[in-house]
């Protein structure tokens, strides 16, 4: 039997069972096992051999059921730490502080992350250290709006985490090059490296053997003009570009799954609202709990401007 004993316990399950089944008096049992009379009486009369929980019968907390659900959602869905949950919800929950968040997740058995998640995190290889100017670029498509599909080109800086996006009706090589020119105008510093997948909007590498070409892709033409090294991920290895994939996931959960979009203008408004909120309001653990805009300004003395429709 697996024993789970209180750290100050004077008896184990075997002694407790012997006390419970013994015909000796409480005083005799206390003397025999070198324990107090009260301890001997407790285990003589108790039905179970396990220690009772020291948790109060009635929990006193100022958190409402809805507020607790918000905390637990952030913990379960995004695997956030106590500090990250506090920074995310401090504006939504009054009088919130980290210890209150910890007590909440502890009550529901979430004070420690699941072991499989921790082990997976340890296996993730860390990025090599670069300065600002290393972009991850990708595309995602929107839900159909009035029976029409839109494509969102996204970019995020590996170091500063500053994000950028642009909406297009097509996902072609010309659109890829056009997006890159917009990216270069947005970021207030030189771009040295760009990492993309092998999509046709970024590269010719995915062309079948019979259609291989020696032409320079329009995206690479822009890279060459600006002395940028364009790198592509290994085929069927999308996690290599995981930083922008995660950014795309945030866009899907914060915009596509949250709003019923009426038209392209509505889509663009909601996307830019989220982008500006991400760049100027969301504090990230990876950059010392600063917003991307603050981190860029404090660490590199560079500034970006909110994007308007």
KEKOLVO-53743 format. One record per residue: x, y, z of N, C-alpha, C, CB in turn; residue in three letters; residue number from 1. Coordinates in steps of 0.05 Angstrom, whole numbers. Glycine has a CB too. Layout:
VEXBA    n_x    n_y    n_z   ca_x   ca_y   ca_z    c_x    c_y    c_z   cb_x   cb_y   cb_z   r   k
VEXBA      X      Y      Z      X      Y      Z      X      Y      Z      X      Y      Z ALA NUM
...
END
This chain:
VEXBA    n_x    n_y    n_z   ca_x   ca_y   ca_z    c_x    c_y    c_z   cb_x   cb_y   cb_z   r   k
VEXBA     17    -24      0      0      0      0     17     25      0    -19      0     25 UNK   1
VEXBA     11     44    -17     26     69    -18     18     87      5     22     83    -45 UNK   2
VEXBA     37     94     22     31    111     45     36    140     39     48    102     69 UNK   3
VEXBA     16    157     45     18    185     42     14    198     70     -2    197     22 UNK   4
VEXBA     36    203     84     35    212    111     41    242    114     55    196    128 UNK   5
VEXBA     30    253    134     36    281    141     65    283    149     18    291    165 UNK   6
VEXBA     79    305    143    108    307    148    115    305    178    118    333    137 UNK   7
VEXBA     96    311    196    101    309    224     88    284    237     92    334    239 UNK   8
VEXBA     80    265    221     66    241    231     84    225    249     55    224    208 UNK   9
VEXBA     73    215    271     88    198    290     82    169    286     81    206    319 UNK  10
VEXBA     63    163    269     55    135    264     54    130    234     29    128    278 UNK  11
VEXBA     55    104    226     50     97    198     26     80    197     75     82    186 UNK  12
VEXBA     19     70    173     -6     55    169     -6     29    186    -10     48    140 UNK  13
VEXBA     17     16    188     19     -9    203     13     -5    233     47    -21    199 UNK  14
VEXBA     25     16    244     20     22    273     -9     30    277     39     45    283 UNK  15
VEXBA    -20     46    259    -48     55    262    -67     31    261    -55     75    240 UNK  16
VEXBA    -61     12    243    -78    -12    241    -76    -28    267    -70    -29    217 UNK  17
VEXBA    -52    -30    278    -48    -46    302    -63    -33    326    -18    -49    308 UNK  18
VEXBA    -61     -6    326    -76      9    348   -106      4    345    -69     39    346 UNK  19
VEXBA   -116      5    321   -145      3    316   -155    -25    324   -151      9    287 UNK  20
VEXBA   -139    -45    319   -148    -73    324   -140    -83    351   -136    -91    303 UNK  21
VEXBA   -125    -67    367   -115    -76    393   -138    -75    414    -91    -60    402 UNK  22
VEXBA   -136    -93    434   -155    -93    456   -144    -77    480   -161   -121    465 UNK  23
VEXBA   -119    -67    478   -107    -52    500   -121    -25    503    -77    -47    494 UNK  24
VEXBA   -117    -13    527   -129     13    532   -113     35    517   -129     19    562 UNK  25
VEXBA   -125     58    515   -112     81    501    -86     88    514   -131    105    500 UNK  26
VEXBA    -85     88    541    -61     95    556    -39     74    550    -66     96    586 UNK  27
VEXBA    -46     49    549    -27     28    545    -16     30    516    -39      0    549 UNK  28
VEXBA    -33     36    498    -24     39    470     -6     63    466    -48     42    451 UNK  29
VEXBA    -12     85    480      5    109    479     33    103    490     -8    132    495 UNK  30
VEXBA     34     87    511     60     80    523     75     61    506     57     68    552 UNK  31
VEXBA     61     42    494     73     21    477     87     33    452     53      0    469 UNK  32
VEXBA     73     52    439     83     63    414     96     91    418     61     66    394 UNK  33
VEXBA    100     99    444    113    124    450    100    148    436    143    123    442 UNK  34
VEXBA     74    149    438     59    171    426     41    183    448     42    162    402 UNK  35
VEXBA     29    206    442     12    219    462    -15    204    465      7    248    454 UNK  36
VEXBA    -28    209    488    -54    196    493    -74    204    471    -64    203    521 UNK  37
VEXBA    -74    230    464    -92    240    443    -88    227    416    -90    270    441 UNK  38
VEXBA    -63    222    409    -57    209    383    -67    180    384    -27    210    378 UNK  39
VEXBA    -61    167    406    -70    139    408   -101    137    407    -60    126    434 UNK  40
VEXBA   -115    156    420   -144    156    420   -155    162    392   -155    177    441 UNK  41
VEXBA   -141    181    378   -150    188    351   -150    163    333   -133    210    340 UNK  42
VEXBA   -128    148    332   -126    126    314   -141    101    324    -97    118    310 UNK  43
VEXBA   -148    101    349   -165     79    360   -194     82    350   -164     79    391 UNK  44
VEXBA   -203    107    348   -231    113    341   -235    119    311   -240    136    357 UNK  45
VEXBA   -215    126    297   -219    134    269   -223    110    251   -194    150    258 UNK  46
VEXBA   -241    114    231   -248     92    213   -226     87    192   -275     98    199 UNK  47
VEXBA   -214    109    182   -194    107    161   -166    109    172   -198    128    140 UNK  48
VEXBA   -146     98    157   -118     99    166   -104    124    154   -103     74    158 UNK  49
VEXBA   -116    137    135   -104    160    122   -106    186    138   -116    164     94 UNK  50
VEXBA    -86    204    134    -88    230    147   -110    246    134    -61    245    145 UNK  51
VEXBA   -125    261    149   -145    279    138   -132    304    126   -166    286    159 UNK  52
VEXBA   -146    315    106   -136    340     94   -137    363    114   -152    347     69 UNK  53
VEXBA   -117    380    114   -117    403    131   -132    427    118    -89    412    138 UNK  54
VEXBA   -143    422     95   -157    443     81   -183    450     96   -164    435     52 UNK  55
VEXBA   -190    476     99   -214    483    113   -239    472     98   -216    514    115 UNK  56
VEXBA   -260    467    114   -285    457    101   -297    477     83   -305    449    123 UNK  57
VEXBA   -294    503     90   -305    524     73   -282    543     65   -327    540     88 UNK  58
VEXBA   -277    545     39   -255    561     29   -264    591     28   -246    552      1 UNK  59
VEXBA   -248    608     39   -254    636     38   -238    649     15   -248    650     65 UNK  60
VEXBA   -252    658     -5   -239    670    -28   -257    692    -39   -232    650    -49 UNK  61
VEXBA   -244    713    -49   -259    735    -61   -264    731    -91   -244    762    -57 UNK  62
VEXBA   -253    709   -102   -256    703   -130   -284    691   -135   -234    683   -140 UNK  63
VEXBA   -297    701   -156   -323    689   -163   -318    664   -180   -340    710   -180 UNK  64
VEXBA   -339    649   -185   -336    625   -201   -326    631   -229   -363    610   -202 UNK  65
VEXBA   -337    653   -240   -328    662   -267   -299    669   -268   -346    685   -277 UNK  66
VEXBA   -289    683   -247   -261    692   -246   -243    667   -243   -257    711   -223 UNK  67
VEXBA   -252    648   -227   -236    623   -224   -234    609   -251   -248    605   -202 UNK  68
VEXBA   -256    609   -266   -256    595   -292   -237    609   -311   -285    596   -304 UNK  69
VEXBA   -235    635   -310   -215    649   -327   -187    641   -320   -219    680   -323 UNK  70
VEXBA   -181    640   -294   -154    632   -286   -148    603   -295   -151    634   -255 UNK  71
VEXBA   -166    585   -290   -162    557   -297   -160    554   -328   -184    540   -286 UNK  72
VEXBA   -175    570   -343   -173    568   -372   -145    576   -382   -194    587   -385 UNK  73
VEXBA   -134    598   -371   -107    606   -379    -87    585   -372   -100    633   -365 UNK  74
VEXBA    -91    571   -349    -72    551   -340    -73    526   -358    -77    543   -311 UNK  75
VEXBA    -98    517   -363   -101    492   -378    -96    496   -408   -129    481   -374 UNK  76
VEXBA   -107    517   -419   -105    521   -448    -77    529   -457   -125    541   -457 UNK  77
VEXBA    -65    549   -443    -40    560   -453    -16    553   -435    -42    590   -454 UNK  78
VEXBA    -20    536   -414      1    527   -396     17    550   -384     20    508   -411 UNK  79
VEXBA      3    572   -378     17    596   -368     25    592   -339     -1    620   -370 UNK  80
VEXBA     47    606   -331     56    607   -304     38    625   -288     85    616   -302 UNK  81
VEXBA     41    625   -261     25    642   -243     29    671   -251     33    637   -214 UNK  82
VEXBA     54    679   -255     60    707   -262     47    715   -289     90    712   -264 UNK  83
VEXBA     48    697   -308     36    703   -334      6    706   -333     44    681   -354 UNK  84
VEXBA     -7    688   -316    -36    690   -313    -43    717   -299    -46    667   -296 UNK  85
VEXBA    -27    724   -279    -32    750   -266    -30    774   -285    -12    754   -242 UNK  86
VEXBA     -9    774   -302     -5    796   -321    -27    796   -342     22    794   -334 UNK  87
VEXBA    -38    773   -348    -59    772   -369    -86    781   -358    -62    743   -379 UNK  88
VEXBA    -92    775   -332   -118    779   -322   -121    802   -301   -128    754   -309 UNK  89
VEXBA    -99    815   -296   -100    836   -275   -120    858   -281    -72    848   -271 UNK  90
VEXBA   -125    863   -307   -144    884   -315   -173    874   -314   -138    895   -342 UNK  91
VEXBA   -176    847   -316   -203    835   -316   -213    827   -289   -203    811   -335 UNK  92
VEXBA   -195    821   -270   -203    812   -244   -193    833   -223   -192    784   -238 UNK  93
VEXBA   -211    846   -208   -202    866   -189   -187    853   -165   -226    882   -178 UNK  94
VEXBA   -168    869   -155   -153    860   -131   -139    833   -135   -171    859   -107 UNK  95
VEXBA   -130    829   -159   -115    804   -165    -86    807   -159   -120    795   -194 UNK  96
VEXBA    -73    786   -148    -45    786   -143    -35    757   -146    -37    798   -115 UNK  97
VEXBA     -9    753   -151      1    726   -158     -6    704   -137     31    727   -161 UNK  98
VEXBA     -5    711   -111    -11    691    -91    -40    681    -93     -5    702    -63 UNK  99
VEXBA    -58    699   -100    -86    692   -104    -89    673   -128   -104    717   -108 UNK 100
VEXBA    -74    678   -149    -74    660   -172    -64    633   -165    -58    672   -196 UNK 101
VEXBA    -42    632   -150    -30    607   -141    -49    590   -124     -4    611   -126 UNK 102
VEXBA    -63    603   -105    -81    589    -88   -104    577   -105    -93    608    -67 UNK 103
VEXBA   -113    591   -125   -134    581   -142   -126    556   -158   -143    603   -162 UNK 104
VEXBA   -103    558   -171    -94    534   -187    -87    511   -168    -69    541   -204 UNK 105
VEXBA    -77    517   -144    -71    496   -125    -96    482   -116    -56    508   -101 UNK 106
VEXBA   -118    497   -112   -143    484   -103   -153    464   -123   -164    506    -98 UNK 107
VEXBA   -148    469   -148   -158    451   -169   -137    432   -180   -169    468   -192 UNK 108
VEXBA   -115    429   -165    -95    409   -173    -78    416   -197   -108    383   -178 UNK 109
VEXBA    -75    443   -202    -60    451   -225    -35    467   -218    -77    468   -244 UNK 110
VEXBA    -26    464   -193     -2    479   -184     23    470   -199      2    476   -154 UNK 111
VEXBA     23    445   -209     45    435   -225     34    428   -252     58    410   -212 UNK 112
VEXBA     49    435   -273     41    428   -300     43    398   -305     59    443   -321 UNK 113
VEXBA     26    387   -322     28    359   -328     56    350   -336      8    351   -350 UNK 114
VEXBA     64    327   -327     92    318   -332     99    316   -361     96    291   -319 UNK 115
VEXBA     79    307   -378     85    304   -406     91    331   -419     61    290   -420 UNK 116
VEXBA     78    352   -409     83    379   -421    111    388   -413     62    399   -411 UNK 117
VEXBA    119    383   -387    145    391   -378    167    377   -394    148    386   -348 UNK 118
VEXBA    164    351   -398    183    335   -413    185    345   -442    177    306   -412 UNK 119
VEXBA    163    352   -454    163    362   -481    178    388   -483    134    365   -492 UNK 120
VEXBA    174    405   -463    188    431   -463    218    428   -462    178    448   -440 UNK 121
VEXBA    227    408   -446    256    403   -443    269    394   -469    261    383   -421 UNK 122
VEXBA    253    381   -486    263    371   -511    266    392   -533    246    348   -521 UNK 123
VEXBA    252    415   -529    253    436   -549    281    448   -550    231    457   -543 UNK 124
VEXBA    292    449   -573    319    461   -576    317    491   -575    332    452   -602 UNK 125
VEXBA    335    503   -561    335    532   -558    346    545   -584    352    541   -534 UNK 126
VEXBA    335    569   -590    345    584   -613    374    594   -608    326    607   -620 UNK 127
VEXBA    389    595   -629    415    609   -627    410    638   -622    432    605   -652 UNK 128
VEXBA    428    651   -608    424    679   -601    430    697   -625    442    687   -578 UNK 129
VEXBA    410    714   -632    413    733   -653    404    760   -642    395    725   -678 UNK 130
VEXBA    411    781   -656    401    807   -650    376    812   -665    422    830   -655 UNK 131
VEXBA    363    835   -662    339    841   -677    345    841   -707    327    868   -669 UNK 132
VEXBA    325    834   -723    329    833   -752    328    804   -763    356    845   -759 UNK 133
VEXBA    318    785   -747    313    758   -756    283    753   -756    328    736   -738 UNK 134
VEXBA    271    752   -779    242    749   -781    233    721   -788    231    769   -802 UNK 135
VEXBA    211    713   -776    197    688   -784    172    697   -799    190    670   -759 UNK 136
VEXBA    168    687   -823    146    695   -840    129    671   -849    156    710   -864 UNK 137
VEXBA    103    674   -850     85    652   -857     59    664   -867     80    633   -833 UNK 138
VEXBA     41    646   -876     14    655   -884     -7    637   -871     11    654   -915 UNK 139
VEXBA    -31    648   -867    -54    632   -859    -78    642   -873    -58    632   -828 UNK 140
VEXBA    -99    626   -875   -123    636   -889   -146    640   -869   -132    615   -910 UNK 141
VEXBA   -163    659   -875   -185    666   -858   -209    647   -864   -193    695   -862 UNK 142
VEXBA   -228    647   -845   -253    633   -852   -266    647   -876   -273    632   -828 UNK 143
VEXBA   -284    634   -890   -297    646   -913   -316    668   -903   -313    625   -929 UNK 144
VEXBA   -313    692   -916   -329    715   -909   -345    722   -934   -312    739   -898 UNK 145
VEXBA   -371    720   -933   -388    724   -957   -379    707   -980   -388    754   -965 UNK 146
VEXBA   -373    682   -974   -364    662   -993   -337    668  -1006   -385    659  -1015 UNK 147
VEXBA   -321    684   -992   -295    691  -1003   -273    686   -982   -294    721  -1012 UNK 148
VEXBA   -251    676   -992   -228    670   -974   -207    691   -976   -216    642   -981 UNK 149
VEXBA   -195    699   -953   -173    718   -952   -149    705   -940   -181    744   -936 UNK 150
VEXBA   -125    715   -949   -100    704   -939    -86    726   -922    -82    695   -962 UNK 151
VEXBA    -75    717   -899    -62    736   -881    -32    728   -881    -74    735   -852 UNK 152
VEXBA    -15    746   -890     14    743   -888     22    754   -861     29    758   -912 UNK 153
VEXBA     38    738   -847     47    746   -820     77    746   -817     34    728   -799 UNK 154
VEXBA     87    763   -799    116    763   -794    120    770   -764    131    784   -812 UNK 155
VEXBA    140    758   -752    147    764   -724    177    763   -721    133    744   -705 UNK 156
VEXBA    188    782   -706    217    783   -701    225    763   -680    226    812   -693 UNK 157
VEXBA    245    748   -685    253    727   -666    261    738   -639    276    711   -677 UNK 158
VEXBA    273    762   -638    284    773   -613    264    792   -600    310    788   -618 UNK 159
VEXBA    255    812   -614    237    832   -602    208    823   -600    239    858   -618 UNK 160
VEXBA    200    802   -615    173    792   -616    153    812   -629    163    785   -589 UNK 161
VEXBA    163    833   -642    145    852   -655    132    838   -679    161    877   -665 UNK 162
VEXBA    106    839   -681     91    826   -703     81    845   -724     69    810   -691 UNK 163
VEXBA     75    834   -747     64    849   -769     47    830   -786     87    863   -786 UNK 164
VEXBA     26    841   -798      9    825   -816     -2    842   -839    -13    811   -800 UNK 165
VEXBA    -11    828   -859    -23    841   -883    -43    822   -895     -1    849   -903 UNK 166
VEXBA    -65    833   -905    -87    817   -916    -86    818   -947   -115    826   -906 UNK 167
VEXBA    -89    795   -959    -89    793   -988   -111    775   -998    -61    783   -998 UNK 168
VEXBA   -120    779  -1022   -140    761  -1034   -127    738  -1048   -158    777  -1054 UNK 169
VEXBA   -101    739  -1052    -87    717  -1066    -62    710  -1051    -80    724  -1095 UNK 170
VEXBA    -52    685  -1055    -28    676  -1042     -8    668  -1064    -33    652  -1023 UNK 171
VEXBA      2    689  -1078     20    684  -1101     48    694  -1095      8    698  -1126 UNK 172
VEXBA     66    689  -1113     94    698  -1110     95    728  -1110    112    686  -1131 UNK 173
VEXBA     78    741  -1126     78    770  -1127     68    782  -1100     60    780  -1150 UNK 174
VEXBA     48    769  -1088     38    778  -1063     59    774  -1041     12    763  -1055 UNK 175
VEXBA     75    752  -1043     96    747  -1023    117    769  -1024    109    720  -1028 UNK 176
VEXBA    125    777  -1048    145    798  -1051    133    825  -1042    154    800  -1081 UNK 177
VEXBA    108    830  -1048     95    855  -1040     93    857  -1010     67    857  -1053 UNK 178
VEXBA     87    834   -997     86    834   -968    114    840   -956     76    806   -958 UNK 179
VEXBA    135    828   -967    161    833   -957    169    863   -958    182    816   -972 UNK 180
VEXBA    161    876   -980    167    905   -982    152    920   -960    159    915  -1010 UNK 181
VEXBA    128    912   -954    113    925   -932    127    919   -905     84    915   -931 UNK 182
VEXBA    137    895   -902    151    888   -877    176    906   -873    159    858   -878 UNK 183
VEXBA    191    909   -894    215    925   -892    209    955   -886    231    923   -919 UNK 184
VEXBA    186    964   -895    179    992   -888    169    994   -859    157   1002   -907 UNK 185
VEXBA    157    973   -849    146    974   -822    168    972   -800    127    951   -818 UNK 186
VEXBA    186    954   -803    206    950   -781    227    972   -783    220    922   -784 UNK 187
VEXBA    233    985   -760    250   1009   -760    280   1001   -757    243   1027   -737 UNK 188
VEXBA    287    978   -767    315    970   -766    321    951   -789    323    957   -739 UNK 189
VEXBA    346    946   -795    353    929   -818    346    900   -812    383    931   -824 UNK 190
VEXBA    336    886   -832    330    858   -830    353    842   -843    303    851   -844 UNK 191
VEXBA    363    822   -828    387    807   -837    380    779   -846    408    806   -815 UNK 192
VEXBA    360    767   -832    353    739   -839    322    737   -840    365    719   -818 UNK 193
VEXBA    313    720   -858    284    714   -859    281    683   -861    270    728   -883 UNK 194
VEXBA    263    672   -845    258    643   -846    229    639   -854    263    630   -818 UNK 195
VEXBA    225    623   -876    198    617   -886    195    587   -890    191    633   -911 UNK 196
VEXBA    171    579   -897    168    551   -906    173    551   -936    139    540   -900 UNK 197
VEXBA    167    529   -949    173    526   -978    149    532   -996    183    498   -983 UNK 198
VEXBA    130    547   -985    106    554  -1001    114    569  -1026     87    570   -984 UNK 199
VEXBA     97    567  -1047    103    579  -1073    104    610  -1071     82    571  -1093 UNK 200
VEXBA     91    621  -1050     92    650  -1047    119    660  -1037     70    659  -1028 UNK 201
VEXBA    135    641  -1028    162    648  -1017    185    636  -1033    164    640   -988 UNK 202
VEXBA    180    613  -1046    203    599  -1057    194    581  -1080    218    582  -1036 UNK 203
VEXBA    213    574  -1098    208    555  -1119    216    526  -1111    223    563  -1145 UNK 204
VEXBA    225    522  -1087    237    497  -1079    216    474  -1079    248    499  -1051 UNK 205
VEXBA    191    480  -1076    170    459  -1075    160    451  -1102    147    469  -1058 UNK 206
VEXBA    171    463  -1123    162    456  -1150    170    427  -1156    175    475  -1172 UNK 207
VEXBA    153    412  -1171    160    384  -1179    186    384  -1196    137    371  -1195 UNK 208
VEXBA    199    361  -1197    225    359  -1211    222    367  -1240    235    330  -1210 UNK 209
VEXBA    200    361  -1253    197    368  -1281    192    397  -1286    175    352  -1293 UNK 210
VEXBA    187    413  -1265    181    441  -1268    201    459  -1253    153    447  -1258 UNK 211
VEXBA    224    447  -1246    245    463  -1233    254    486  -1251    269    445  -1225 UNK 212
VEXBA    261    508  -1239    269    532  -1255    294    545  -1242    246    552  -1256 UNK 213
VEXBA    309    558  -1259    332    573  -1249    326    602  -1244    356    570  -1269 UNK 214
VEXBA    301    609  -1249    293    637  -1244    295    644  -1215    264    642  -1255 UNK 215
VEXBA    300    669  -1209    300    678  -1181    272    686  -1173    320    702  -1178 UNK 216
VEXBA    263    675  -1151    236    680  -1141    234    710  -1134    230    662  -1116 UNK 217
VEXBA    211    723  -1139    207    751  -1133    213    758  -1103    179    760  -1139 UNK 218
VEXBA    206    739  -1086    212    743  -1057    242    744  -1053    200    720  -1040 UNK 219
VEXBA    257    727  -1066    286    727  -1064    299    752  -1077    298    701  -1076 UNK 220
VEXBA    285    762  -1097    295    786  -1110    295    809  -1090    278    794  -1135 UNK 221
VEXBA    274    812  -1075    272    833  -1054    293    828  -1033    244    833  -1042 UNK 222
VEXBA    297    803  -1026    318    796  -1006    346    804  -1016    318    766   -999 UNK 223
VEXBA    352    798  -1040    378    805  -1051    382    835  -1053    381    793  -1079 UNK 224
VEXBA    361    850  -1060    362    879  -1062    369    891  -1034    336    891  -1072 UNK 225
VEXBA    360    878  -1013    364    889   -986    384    874   -970    337    890   -971 UNK 226
VEXBA    400    857   -983    421    841   -970    411    825   -947    444    860   -961 UNK 227
VEXBA    389    810   -952    377    793   -932    382    764   -939    346    799   -929 UNK 228
VEXBA    389    748   -920    392    719   -924    366    705   -920    414    707   -905 UNK 229
VEXBA    355    693   -941    329    680   -940    334    650   -935    313    684   -966 UNK 230
VEXBA    324    640   -912    326    612   -905    299    599   -906    339    609   -877 UNK 231
VEXBA    298    574   -914    273    559   -914    275    535   -896    265    551   -943 UNK 232
VEXBA    253    526   -885    253    504   -867    255    477   -883    228    503   -849 UNK 233
VEXBA    262    456   -869    263    430   -882    234    421   -889    276    409   -863 UNK 234
VEXBA    231    408   -911    205    399   -919    191    381   -898    207    383   -946 UNK 235
VEXBA    165    386   -894    149    372   -874    159    375   -845    148    342   -881 UNK 236
VEXBA    171    398   -840    181    404   -813    170    432   -805    212    403   -811 UNK 237
VEXBA    143    436   -803    133    463   -798    140    473   -770    103    462   -800 UNK 238
VEXBA    146    455   -751    154    464   -724    180    480   -724    156    441   -705 UNK 239
VEXBA    196    477   -745    221    493   -747    215    523   -748    237    485   -772 UNK 240
VEXBA    191    529   -758    183    557   -759    161    562   -738    172    564   -788 UNK 241
VEXBA    165    550   -715    144    549   -694    137    576   -683    153    532   -673 UNK 242
VEXBA    156    595   -683    150    621   -671    127    635   -686    174    639   -671 UNK 243
VEXBA    128    635   -712    106    648   -727     81    631   -728    116    654   -756 UNK 244
VEXBA     85    604   -725     62    587   -724     46    593   -698     70    557   -724 UNK 245
VEXBA     61    598   -676     48    605   -651     34    632   -653     68    606   -628 UNK 246
VEXBA     46    651   -667     34    677   -672      8    674   -688     54    696   -686 UNK 247
VEXBA      9    656   -708    -15    651   -724    -37    639   -707     -9    633   -747 UNK 248
VEXBA    -29    621   -688    -48    609   -671    -63    629   -653    -35    588   -653 UNK 249
VEXBA    -48    650   -644    -60    671   -628    -80    687   -645    -38    690   -617 UNK 250
VEXBA    -73    692   -670    -92    706   -688   -118    690   -691    -79    712   -715 UNK 251
VEXBA   -115    664   -695   -139    648   -699   -157    648   -674   -131    619   -705 UNK 252
VEXBA   -144    645   -650   -160    644   -625   -171    671   -617   -144    632   -603 UNK 253
VEXBA   -156    692   -622   -165    719   -613   -182    734   -633   -140    735   -607 UNK 254
VEXBA   -182    725   -658   -197    740   -678   -217    721   -692   -179    752   -699 UNK 255
VEXBA   -207    700   -706   -225    683   -722   -245    668   -705   -208    663   -738 UNK 256
VEXBA   -237    659   -682   -256    643   -665   -273    661   -647   -240    623   -649 UNK 257
VEXBA   -266    686   -646   -280    704   -627   -301    721   -641   -260    722   -613 UNK 258
VEXBA   -297    728   -666   -315    747   -680   -328    734   -704   -300    772   -688 UNK 259
VEXBA   -353    743   -709   -367    736   -734   -362    759   -753   -398    730   -729 UNK 260
VEXBA   -346    755   -773   -336    777   -790   -356    781   -814   -308    771   -801 UNK 261
VEXBA   -361    807   -819   -381    813   -839   -369    816   -867   -395    839   -832 UNK 262
VEXBA   -346    829   -869   -334    834   -895   -304    838   -892   -347    859   -909 UNK 263
VEXBA   -290    845   -913   -261    849   -912   -254    872   -893   -250    854   -940 UNK 264
VEXBA   -269    893   -894   -263    916   -877   -265    908   -848   -283    939   -883 UNK 265
VEXBA   -285    892   -841   -288    883   -813   -264    865   -806   -314    868   -810 UNK 266
VEXBA   -256    847   -824   -233    830   -819   -208    846   -815   -229    811   -843 UNK 267
VEXBA   -203    866   -832   -179    882   -829   -179    898   -803   -177    901   -853 UNK 268
VEXBA   -203    909   -795   -205    924   -770   -198    907   -746   -233    936   -768 UNK 269
VEXBA   -210    883   -745   -206    865   -722   -177    855   -721   -225    841   -724 UNK 270
VEXBA   -165    849   -744   -137    840   -745   -118    861   -735   -130    830   -773 UNK 271
VEXBA   -122    886   -745   -104    908   -737   -108    916   -708   -108    932   -755 UNK 272
VEXBA   -132    914   -698   -137    919   -670   -121    899   -653   -167    917   -663 UNK 273
VEXBA   -123    873   -661   -108    853   -646    -77    857   -648   -115    825   -656 UNK 274
VEXBA    -68    863   -672    -39    868   -677    -29    890   -659    -34    873   -706 UNK 275
VEXBA    -43    913   -658    -35    935   -642    -36    928   -612    -52    960   -648 UNK 276
VEXBA    -56    913   -604    -58    905   -576    -35    886   -569    -85    891   -571 UNK 277
VEXBA    -28    868   -588     -5    850   -583     21    865   -581     -3    829   -606 UNK 278
VEXBA     26    884   -599     52    898   -599     55    918   -576     55    913   -626 UNK 279
VEXBA     33    930   -567     34    952   -548     23    946   -521     21    976   -560 UNK 280
VEXBA      9    924   -517     -4    919   -491      3    892   -479    -34    921   -495 UNK 281
VEXBA      8    872   -495     12    845   -485     41    842   -475      6    823   -506 UNK 282
VEXBA     44    835   -449     71    832   -438     79    802   -439     72    842   -408 UNK 283
VEXBA    102    797   -449    111    770   -455    134    762   -436    120    767   -484 UNK 284
VEXBA    132    737   -427    153    726   -409    180    726   -422    145    698   -399 UNK 285
VEXBA    181    719   -448    206    716   -462    222    742   -464    201    706   -490 UNK 286
VEXBA    209    765   -461    223    790   -462    219    805   -436    213    808   -486 UNK 287
VEXBA    222    790   -414    222    802   -387    196    816   -380    246    822   -384 UNK 288
VEXBA    174    805   -389    147    815   -382    143    844   -392    142    813   -352 UNK 289
VEXBA    155    850   -414    151    876   -427    134    871   -453    177    890   -434 UNK 290
VEXBA    122    892   -463    109    890   -489    130    890   -510     88    913   -493 UNK 291
VEXBA    125    880   -534    145    881   -556    154    909   -562    134    868   -581 UNK 292
VEXBA    135    928   -562    143    956   -567    161    968   -546    118    974   -570 UNK 293
VEXBA    155    962   -520    171    972   -498    199    959   -498    158    967   -471 UNK 294
VEXBA    200    933   -504    225    919   -505    243    930   -527    221    889   -510 UNK 295
VEXBA    231    935   -550    246    946   -572    257    974   -565    229    948   -597 UNK 296
VEXBA    241    990   -552    250   1017   -545    271   1017   -523    226   1034   -536 UNK 297
VEXBA    267   1000   -502    285   1000   -479    312    987   -485    272    985   -456 UNK 298
VEXBA    311    965   -501    336    950   -507    351    960   -531    329    921   -511 UNK 299
VEXBA    337    970   -551    350    978   -576    345   1006   -585    341    959   -598 UNK 300
VEXBA    330   1021   -568    325   1049   -574    311   1053   -601    351   1066   -573 UNK 301
VEXBA    293   1035   -608    278   1036   -633    248   1037   -626    284   1011   -652 UNK 302
VEXBA    232   1049   -643    204   1051   -637    188   1044   -662    197   1079   -628 UNK 303
VEXBA    164   1033   -657    145   1027   -679    119   1043   -674    139    996   -681 UNK 304
VEXBA    104   1046   -695     78   1061   -693     55   1042   -697     78   1084   -714 UNK 305
VEXBA     33   1047   -683      9   1031   -687      0   1032   -717    -14   1040   -669 UNK 306
VEXBA    -12   1011   -727    -21   1010   -754    -51   1017   -755    -16    982   -767 UNK 307
VEXBA    -58   1035   -773    -86   1043   -775    -97   1033   -802    -90   1074   -773 UNK 308
VEXBA   -123   1028   -803   -136   1019   -828   -134   1040   -850   -165   1011   -823 UNK 309
END
